[in-house]
Amino acid sequence: MKRIIITLAAFVMAAAAHAQNVEVRDAWARSTVPNQKSSGAFMKLTAKEGTRLVGADSPVAGITEVHEMKMEGDVMKMRAVSALELPAGQTVELKPGGYHVMLMDLKTALKKDSTILLTLLFKDAKGVESKVEVQLPVRSMAPGAAMPAKH
């Protein structure tokens, strides 16, 4: 029994250490208007070791997916991706118009100056999964974005 407890404790500590493999910075979610059913979450991710963002979950959304937006010819296209590569030591930015976490089938409006929970799911090169929970501030625009000039 003692060996099982020690093994379990080692596993829990290893999982906690692995979760620290990815640093999440400047995270935020875009506010919504009443009856709007989707929004985006954005952040900067830096992994110590090569890792992939393979999913996300939030209690405010019925569906949460990692998405990519890109131009194809003259058309902006958005699609879900099965994984987003996070090369070791390189910051990958999830931002409007690029990669982001899509929050769909929203259960409530995302009100400016509130906070929502987002759980990110990662998988390393060995296939080991880890989760990081992030409290996202809800904003109408990216942190540090300039307000449009009034005329």
C-alpha positions in Angstrom: 0.0 0.0 0.0 2.8 2.4 0.9 4.4 1.8 -2.6 1.1 2.6 -4.3 0.8 5.9 -2.3 4.4 6.9 -3.1 3.9 6.0 -6.8 0.7 8.0 -6.9 2.3 11.0 -5.2 5.2 10.9 -7.7 2.7 10.8 -10.6 0.7 13.7 -9.2 3.9 15.8 -8.8 5.1 14.9 -12.3 1.7 15.9 -13.7 1.9 19.2 -11.8 5.4 19.8 -13.0 4.4 19.0 -16.6 1.5 21.4 -16.5 4.1 24.1 -15.8 5.7 23.3 -19.1 3.5 26.0 -20.8 3.4 29.6 -19.7 0.2 31.5 -20.5 0.5 35.4 -20.7 -1.7 38.3 -21.7 -4.8 36.1 -21.9 -8.3 37.7 -22.5 -11.6 36.9 -24.0 -13.7 39.3 -26.2 -16.9 40.6 -24.7 -20.2 39.9 -26.5 -23.5 41.6 -27.0 -26.8 40.1 -25.8 -27.8 36.9 -27.9 -24.3 36.7 -29.5 -23.5 33.0 -29.4 -19.7 33.0 -30.0 -16.6 34.8 -29.1 -12.8 34.3 -29.0 -10.1 33.9 -26.4 -6.6 35.1 -27.0 -3.2 34.7 -25.3 0.5 34.1 -25.7 1.8 30.6 -25.0 5.4 29.7 -24.4 6.4 26.0 -23.9 9.6 25.0 -22.3 9.6 21.8 -24.3 7.9 21.1 -27.6 4.2 20.7 -26.9 0.9 21.0 -28.8 -2.3 22.7 -27.8 -4.8 20.0 -28.5 -8.0 21.4 -27.0 -9.8 23.7 -24.6 -12.9 23.8 -22.5 -14.9 26.4 -20.7 -18.1 26.3 -18.6 -19.4 29.3 -20.5 -19.4 27.6 -23.9 -21.1 24.5 -25.2 -18.3 24.0 -27.7 -14.7 25.2 -27.3 -12.2 24.7 -30.2 -8.8 25.8 -31.3 -9.2 27.8 -34.6 -7.1 29.3 -37.3 -8.1 32.3 -39.4 -6.1 32.9 -42.6 -6.5 34.5 -46.0 -7.1 32.2 -48.9 -7.0 34.4 -52.0 -9.3 37.3 -51.2 -11.3 35.4 -48.6 -10.7 35.2 -44.8 -11.4 31.6 -43.7 -11.7 30.2 -40.3 -11.4 26.5 -39.4 -10.9 24.3 -36.4 -7.4 22.7 -36.0 -6.7 19.4 -34.3 -3.5 20.8 -32.7 -1.4 23.9 -32.6 2.4 23.3 -32.4 4.2 25.1 -29.6 7.9 24.8 -30.4 10.2 24.8 -27.3 11.1 28.3 -26.1 9.1 30.1 -28.8 6.1 32.3 -28.0 3.0 31.5 -30.1 0.4 34.2 -30.0 -3.3 33.5 -30.3 -4.8 36.7 -31.5 -7.7 38.2 -33.5 -7.3 37.3 -37.2 -5.0 34.4 -36.4 -5.0 31.4 -34.2 -7.4 31.6 -31.3 -9.7 29.6 -29.0 -13.3 29.8 -30.3 -16.0 29.8 -27.6 -19.3 28.7 -29.3 -22.8 28.1 -28.2 -22.3 30.5 -25.3 -24.5 29.9 -22.3 -24.3 33.6 -21.2 -23.1 36.9 -22.5 -19.4 37.6 -21.9 -19.6 41.0 -20.0 -16.8 43.4 -20.2 -14.7 43.5 -16.9 -15.9 40.0 -15.9 -13.8 36.9 -15.8 -14.3 33.4 -17.3 -12.5 30.1 -16.8 -10.7 28.4 -19.7 -9.0 25.1 -19.4 -6.3 24.4 -22.0 -5.3 20.9 -22.9 -1.7 20.2 -24.0 0.0 17.0 -25.3 3.8 16.7 -25.3 6.0 14.7 -27.8 5.6 11.6 -25.7 1.8 11.8 -25.8 1.5 12.9 -22.2 -1.5 15.2 -21.6 -1.7 18.1 -19.2 -4.2 20.9 -18.4 -3.8 24.5 -17.5 -6.7 26.5 -16.0 -6.7 30.2 -16.9 -8.9 32.9 -15.5 -9.5 35.2 -18.5 -10.5 38.8 -18.1 -13.3 39.8 -20.6 -12.5 42.9 -22.6 -13.9 44.6 -25.7 -10.4 44.8 -27.3 -6.9 43.5 -26.8 -4.8 44.7 -23.9 -2.8 47.7 -24.9 -4.8 48.3 -28.1 -5.2 51.9 -29.0 -8.7 53.4 -28.9 -9.9 54.8 -32.2 -9.6 58.6 -32.5 -12.8 60.5 -32.1 -13.6 63.2 -34.6 
